[in-house]
Protein backbone atom coordinates (compact mmCIF):
# COMPACT_ATOMS: atom_id res chain seq x y z
CA UNK A 1 0.00 0.00 0.00
CA UNK A 2 1.14 3.55 -0.77
CA UNK A 3 0.30 7.03 0.44
CA UNK A 4 0.15 9.75 -2.23
CA UNK A 5 0.90 13.39 -1.45
CA UNK A 6 -1.58 15.33 -3.56
CA UNK A 7 -1.15 18.83 -4.95
CA UNK A 8 -3.58 21.67 -5.57
CA UNK A 9 -6.83 22.26 -3.72
CA UNK A 10 -9.11 19.78 -5.52
CA UNK A 11 -8.40 16.36 -4.03
CA UNK A 12 -11.03 14.59 -6.12
CA UNK A 13 -9.45 15.84 -9.35
CA UNK A 14 -5.96 14.95 -8.09
CA UNK A 15 -7.11 11.43 -7.18
CA UNK A 16 -8.67 11.00 -10.62
CA UNK A 17 -5.37 11.94 -12.26
CA UNK A 18 -3.42 9.71 -9.87
CA UNK A 19 -5.59 6.77 -10.93
CA UNK A 20 -3.85 6.93 -14.31
CA UNK A 21 -0.60 5.93 -12.62
CA UNK A 22 -1.72 3.97 -9.56
CA UNK A 23 -4.30 1.32 -8.71
CA UNK A 24 -7.19 1.46 -6.25
CA UNK A 25 -6.71 5.14 -5.41
CA UNK A 26 -8.86 6.15 -2.44
CA UNK A 27 -9.36 8.97 0.06
CA UNK A 28 -7.13 8.99 3.13
CA UNK A 29 -7.15 12.55 4.48
CA UNK A 30 -7.10 16.10 3.10
CA UNK A 31 -4.24 16.28 0.58
CA UNK A 32 -3.55 12.55 0.91
CA UNK A 33 -4.71 9.40 -0.84
CA UNK A 34 -3.89 5.72 -0.68
CA UNK A 35 -3.08 3.42 -3.59
CA UNK A 36 -2.66 -0.33 -3.77
CA UNK A 37 0.11 -0.11 -6.35
CA UNK A 38 2.00 2.48 -8.41
CA UNK A 39 3.64 2.55 -11.84
CA UNK A 40 6.52 4.54 -13.32
CA UNK A 41 3.95 7.05 -14.58
CA UNK A 42 3.73 8.48 -11.05
CA UNK A 43 6.84 10.48 -11.94
CA UNK A 44 4.85 12.43 -14.52
CA UNK A 45 1.73 13.28 -12.52
CA UNK A 46 0.81 16.95 -12.22
CA UNK A 47 -1.21 16.90 -8.99
CA UNK A 48 0.66 14.25 -6.99
CA UNK A 49 4.06 15.19 -5.64
CA UNK A 50 5.19 11.92 -4.06
CA UNK A 51 4.29 8.29 -3.52
CA UNK A 52 5.50 6.60 -0.34
CA UNK A 53 5.30 2.97 0.75
CA UNK A 54 2.84 3.22 3.63
CA UNK A 55 4.24 2.17 6.98
CA UNK A 56 1.06 2.92 8.90
CA UNK A 57 -1.25 5.64 10.23
CA UNK A 58 -1.85 7.13 13.66
CA UNK A 59 -3.49 10.14 15.26
CA UNK A 60 -2.03 13.40 13.85
CA UNK A 61 0.35 14.24 16.67
CA UNK A 62 4.04 13.64 17.26
CA UNK A 63 3.64 11.27 20.20
CA UNK A 64 1.30 8.94 18.29
CA UNK A 65 3.55 9.02 15.23
CA UNK A 66 6.58 8.12 17.35
CA UNK A 67 4.68 5.23 18.95
CA UNK A 68 3.70 3.94 15.51
CA UNK A 69 7.28 4.17 14.22
CA UNK A 70 8.69 2.46 17.30
CA UNK A 71 6.40 -0.54 16.82
CA UNK A 72 6.60 -0.78 13.01
CA UNK A 73 8.52 -3.50 11.18
CA UNK A 74 11.30 -1.88 9.14
CA UNK A 75 12.94 -4.07 6.53
CA UNK A 76 15.52 -1.53 5.37
CA UNK A 77 19.22 -0.96 5.83
CA UNK A 78 21.36 2.13 5.40
CA UNK A 79 21.05 5.79 6.34
CA UNK A 80 17.75 7.62 6.77
CA UNK A 81 16.23 11.09 6.92
CA UNK A 82 12.80 12.24 8.06
CA UNK A 83 10.63 14.83 6.35
CA UNK A 84 7.49 16.00 8.17
CA UNK A 85 4.63 17.79 6.40
CA UNK A 86 1.71 19.58 8.02
CA UNK A 87 -0.64 19.13 5.06
CA UNK A 88 -2.30 22.46 4.21
CA UNK A 89 -1.32 23.64 7.69
CA UNK A 90 -4.32 21.68 8.92
CA UNK A 91 -2.92 20.33 12.21
CA UNK A 92 -0.53 22.95 13.60
CA UNK A 93 2.10 20.26 14.23
CA UNK A 94 5.66 21.51 14.74
CA UNK A 95 7.24 19.75 11.76
CA UNK A 96 10.82 20.40 12.86
CA UNK A 97 10.09 18.81 16.24
CA UNK A 98 8.39 15.91 14.47
CA UNK A 99 11.48 15.34 12.34
CA UNK A 100 13.75 15.41 15.39
CA UNK A 101 11.53 13.05 17.38
CA UNK A 102 11.01 10.53 14.59
CA UNK A 103 14.67 10.74 13.64
CA UNK A 104 15.49 9.91 17.25
CA UNK A 105 13.25 6.84 17.09
CA UNK A 106 15.12 5.63 14.00
CA UNK A 107 18.48 6.33 15.65
CA UNK A 108 17.42 4.30 18.68
CA UNK A 109 16.59 1.48 16.28
CA UNK A 110 20.11 1.49 14.90
CA UNK A 111 19.80 3.68 11.82
CA UNK A 112 22.27 6.40 10.93
CA UNK A 113 20.71 9.74 10.05
CA UNK A 114 21.99 11.47 6.91
CA UNK A 115 20.10 14.63 6.06
CA UNK A 116 21.99 15.35 2.83
CA UNK A 117 22.18 12.03 1.01
CA UNK A 118 20.13 9.37 2.81
CA UNK A 119 19.52 5.88 1.48
CA UNK A 120 15.89 6.11 2.60
CA UNK A 121 13.57 9.04 3.34
CA UNK A 122 10.65 8.66 5.74
CA UNK A 123 7.76 11.07 5.19
CA UNK A 124 5.40 11.92 8.03
CA UNK A 125 2.18 13.52 6.79
CA UNK A 126 -0.05 15.18 9.38
CA UNK A 127 -3.57 16.03 8.15
CA UNK A 128 -6.91 16.94 9.72
CA UNK A 129 -10.17 17.76 7.89
CA UNK A 130 -11.17 20.10 10.71
CA UNK A 131 -8.24 22.38 9.95
CA UNK A 132 -8.33 22.20 6.17
CA UNK A 133 -9.68 25.43 4.68
CA UNK A 134 -10.05 23.72 1.29
CA UNK A 135 -12.74 21.40 2.65
CA UNK A 136 -10.84 18.16 2.10
CA UNK A 137 -12.40 14.91 3.25
CA UNK A 138 -11.11 11.78 4.95
CA UNK A 139 -9.88 11.07 8.42
CA UNK A 140 -7.55 12.96 10.75
CA UNK A 141 -4.28 11.09 10.80
CA UNK A 142 -0.54 10.97 10.53
CA UNK A 143 0.61 8.75 7.67
CA UNK A 144 4.18 7.44 7.73
CA UNK A 145 5.73 6.18 4.51
CA UNK A 146 9.07 5.51 2.85
CA UNK A 147 9.61 7.60 -0.26
CA UNK A 148 9.13 5.46 -3.38
CA UNK A 149 8.78 8.02 -6.19
CA UNK A 150 8.67 11.77 -6.74
CA UNK A 151 7.07 13.54 -9.68
CA UNK A 152 9.08 15.78 -11.98
CA UNK A 153 8.27 19.37 -11.01
CA UNK A 154 9.31 21.44 -14.03
CA UNK A 155 5.97 23.08 -14.83
CA UNK A 156 6.95 26.52 -13.57
CA UNK A 157 9.91 26.56 -15.96
CA UNK A 158 7.75 25.79 -19.03
CA UNK A 159 5.30 28.60 -19.66
CA UNK A 160 3.21 28.88 -22.86
CA UNK A 161 4.83 32.26 -23.52
CA UNK A 162 8.21 30.50 -23.86
CA UNK A 163 7.10 28.56 -26.95
CA UNK A 164 7.72 29.71 -30.51
CA UNK A 165 3.97 30.16 -31.09
CA UNK A 166 1.77 31.66 -28.38
CA UNK A 167 -1.81 32.88 -28.19
CA UNK A 168 -3.55 34.45 -25.17
CA UNK A 169 -5.63 31.98 -23.20
CA UNK A 170 -3.24 29.07 -23.68
CA UNK A 171 -3.62 26.46 -20.92
CA UNK A 172 -0.78 26.21 -18.43
CA UNK A 173 1.36 23.03 -18.57
CA UNK A 174 0.33 21.81 -15.10
CA UNK A 175 -3.36 21.65 -15.97
CA UNK A 176 -2.66 20.29 -19.45
CA UNK A 177 -0.53 17.47 -18.03
CA UNK A 178 -3.27 16.44 -15.62
CA UNK A 179 -5.86 16.33 -18.39
CA UNK A 180 -3.78 14.19 -20.75
CA UNK A 181 -2.92 11.88 -17.87
CA UNK A 182 -6.62 11.42 -17.16
CA UNK A 183 -7.06 10.68 -20.86
CA UNK A 184 -4.47 7.91 -20.53
CA UNK A 185 -1.41 9.47 -22.19
CA UNK A 186 1.79 7.47 -21.99
CA UNK A 187 3.97 5.12 -24.03
CA UNK A 188 1.90 2.86 -26.31
CA UNK A 189 -1.06 5.29 -26.28
CA UNK A 190 -2.28 7.54 -29.08
CA UNK A 191 -3.96 10.80 -28.05
CA UNK A 192 -6.02 13.05 -30.33
CA UNK A 193 -6.81 16.74 -29.85
CA UNK A 194 -9.32 17.75 -32.55
CA UNK A 195 -9.20 21.44 -31.52
CA UNK A 196 -5.50 21.65 -30.79
CA UNK A 197 -5.04 25.44 -30.80
CA UNK A 198 -1.41 26.11 -29.89
CA UNK A 199 -0.77 22.44 -29.08
CA UNK A 200 -0.39 22.56 -25.31
CA UNK A 201 -2.33 19.36 -24.64
CA UNK A 202 -0.51 17.50 -27.42
CA UNK A 203 2.82 18.72 -26.11
CA UNK A 204 2.21 17.34 -22.61
CA UNK A 205 0.93 14.03 -23.97
CA UNK A 206 3.97 13.72 -26.23
CA UNK A 207 6.35 14.47 -23.36
CA UNK A 208 5.04 11.50 -21.37
CA UNK A 209 5.56 9.21 -24.37
CA UNK A 210 2.23 9.16 -26.21
CA UNK A 211 1.87 9.38 -29.96
CA UNK A 212 -0.19 12.50 -30.61
CA UNK A 213 -2.47 13.61 -33.41
CA UNK A 214 -3.89 17.12 -33.63
CA UNK A 215 -6.30 18.99 -35.83
CA UNK A 216 -7.58 22.54 -36.01
CA UNK A 217 -9.81 24.48 -38.38
CA UNK A 218 -7.44 27.44 -38.48
CA UNK A 219 -4.34 27.26 -40.65
CA UNK A 220 -2.30 29.45 -38.28
CA UNK A 221 -3.06 27.13 -35.35
CA UNK A 222 -1.93 24.07 -37.31
CA UNK A 223 1.27 25.85 -38.30
CA UNK A 224 1.82 27.12 -34.75
CA UNK A 225 1.26 23.71 -33.18
CA UNK A 226 3.75 22.24 -35.65
CA UNK A 227 6.30 24.82 -34.49
CA UNK A 228 5.64 24.13 -30.82
CA UNK A 229 5.81 20.35 -31.09
CA UNK A 230 9.00 20.52 -33.14
CA UNK A 231 10.51 22.77 -30.48
CA UNK A 232 9.32 20.89 -27.36
CA UNK A 233 9.42 17.25 -28.47
CA UNK A 234 12.14 17.12 -31.10
CA UNK A 235 14.23 20.20 -30.39
CA UNK A 236 15.90 22.34 -27.77
CA UNK A 237 12.66 23.04 -25.92
CA UNK A 238 12.45 19.56 -24.42
CA UNK A 239 12.70 20.04 -20.63
CA UNK A 240 14.93 17.05 -19.74
CA UNK A 241 15.41 13.95 -21.85
CA UNK A 242 16.77 12.01 -18.88
CA UNK A 243 13.60 12.67 -16.85
CA UNK A 244 11.06 11.67 -19.50
CA UNK A 245 10.40 8.70 -21.76
CA UNK A 246 11.17 8.96 -25.45
CA UNK A 247 8.67 11.45 -26.96
CA UNK A 248 5.93 9.94 -29.06
CA UNK A 249 5.48 10.46 -32.77
CA UNK A 250 3.20 13.30 -33.80
CA UNK A 251 1.11 14.61 -36.66
CA UNK A 252 -0.92 17.80 -37.12
CA UNK A 253 -3.51 18.53 -39.80
CA UNK A 254 -6.13 21.10 -40.71
CA UNK A 255 -9.67 19.83 -40.32
CA UNK A 256 -13.14 20.38 -38.96
CA UNK A 257 -13.47 18.73 -35.52
CA UNK A 258 -16.80 17.27 -36.62
CA UNK A 259 -15.31 15.62 -39.73
CA UNK A 260 -11.89 14.26 -38.81
CA UNK A 261 -9.63 12.48 -41.31
CA UNK A 262 -9.13 9.72 -38.74
CA UNK A 263 -10.26 6.09 -39.02
CA UNK A 264 -12.77 4.51 -36.63
CA UNK A 265 -11.24 3.47 -33.28
CA UNK A 266 -7.82 4.72 -34.43
CA UNK A 267 -6.84 6.48 -31.19
CA UNK A 268 -7.00 5.59 -27.52
CA UNK A 269 -8.42 8.89 -26.31
CA UNK A 270 -9.47 12.35 -27.40
CA UNK A 271 -8.85 15.38 -25.22
CA UNK A 272 -9.77 18.92 -26.16
CA UNK A 273 -10.40 22.40 -24.82
CA UNK A 274 -13.61 23.58 -26.49
CA UNK A 275 -13.99 27.23 -27.56
CA UNK A 276 -15.22 29.49 -24.78
CA UNK A 277 -18.39 31.37 -25.68
CA UNK A 278 -17.30 34.72 -24.29
CA UNK A 279 -14.05 34.60 -26.28
CA UNK A 280 -15.33 32.97 -29.45
CA UNK A 281 -16.67 34.70 -32.54
CA UNK A 282 -18.83 31.65 -33.25
CA UNK A 283 -21.09 31.87 -30.19
CA UNK A 284 -24.21 31.03 -32.19
CA UNK A 285 -22.57 27.90 -33.61
CA UNK A 286 -20.87 26.71 -30.43
CA UNK A 287 -23.40 24.03 -29.44
CA UNK A 288 -23.40 22.20 -32.78
CA UNK A 289 -19.63 22.54 -32.99
CA UNK A 290 -19.08 20.86 -29.61
CA UNK A 291 -21.76 18.25 -30.32
CA UNK A 292 -20.13 17.41 -33.63
CA UNK A 293 -16.69 17.14 -32.06
CA UNK A 294 -18.03 14.84 -29.33
CA UNK A 295 -19.69 12.64 -31.92
CA UNK A 296 -16.50 12.34 -33.96
CA UNK A 297 -14.48 11.67 -30.81
CA UNK A 298 -16.85 8.80 -30.00
CA UNK A 299 -16.24 7.37 -33.46
CA UNK A 300 -12.44 7.39 -33.23
CA UNK A 301 -11.68 6.97 -29.48
CA UNK A 302 -12.66 4.92 -26.43
CA UNK A 303 -12.31 7.81 -23.98
CA UNK A 304 -12.72 11.55 -24.16
CA UNK A 305 -11.73 14.37 -21.82
CA UNK A 306 -13.55 17.59 -22.67
CA UNK A 307 -12.65 20.93 -21.09
CA UNK A 308 -15.01 23.86 -21.52
CA UNK A 309 -16.39 27.01 -19.92
CA UNK A 310 -19.77 25.36 -19.32
CA UNK A 311 -21.46 22.05 -18.61
CA UNK A 312 -21.65 19.88 -21.75
CA UNK A 313 -22.69 16.65 -20.02
CA UNK A 314 -25.99 16.44 -21.88
CA UNK A 315 -24.19 16.89 -25.19
CA UNK A 316 -21.75 14.15 -24.23
CA UNK A 317 -24.57 11.76 -23.40
CA UNK A 318 -26.36 12.61 -26.65
CA UNK A 319 -23.15 11.81 -28.55
CA UNK A 320 -23.13 8.30 -27.08
CA UNK A 321 -20.74 8.80 -24.17
CA UNK A 322 -21.16 7.90 -20.51
CA UNK A 323 -20.05 10.66 -18.14
CA UNK A 324 -17.81 8.94 -15.56
CA UNK A 325 -16.43 12.07 -13.85
CA UNK A 326 -17.16 15.78 -13.86
CA UNK A 327 -15.14 18.55 -12.20
CA UNK A 328 -15.51 22.31 -11.89
CA UNK A 329 -12.08 23.96 -11.67
CA UNK A 330 -11.87 27.66 -10.93
CA UNK A 331 -9.16 29.42 -12.92
CA UNK A 332 -9.97 32.95 -11.77
CA UNK A 333 -13.02 34.98 -10.77
CA UNK A 334 -14.54 35.04 -14.26
CA UNK A 335 -13.57 31.58 -15.51
CA UNK A 336 -14.44 28.11 -14.27
CA UNK A 337 -13.23 25.17 -16.33
CA UNK A 338 -15.66 22.27 -16.60
CA UNK A 339 -13.81 18.98 -17.02
CA UNK A 340 -15.83 16.06 -18.42
CA UNK A 341 -14.42 12.53 -18.41
CA UNK A 342 -16.34 10.40 -20.90
CA UNK A 343 -16.13 6.69 -21.61
Beta strands, then each sheet from edge to edge (+ up, - down):
strand 1: 2-6
strand 2: 22-23
strand 3: 26-29
strand 4: 32-35
strand 5: 37-38
strand 6: 48-58
strand 7: 80-86
strand 8: 120-127
strand 9: 141-150
strand 10: 190-193
strand 11: 211-216
strand 12: 250-254
strand 13: 269-273
strand 14: 303-308
strand 15: 323-332
strand 16: 335-342
sheet 1: 3+ 4- 1+ 6- 9+ 8- 7-
sheet 2: 2+ 5-
sheet 3: 12+ 11+ 10+ 13+ 14+ 16- 15+
end
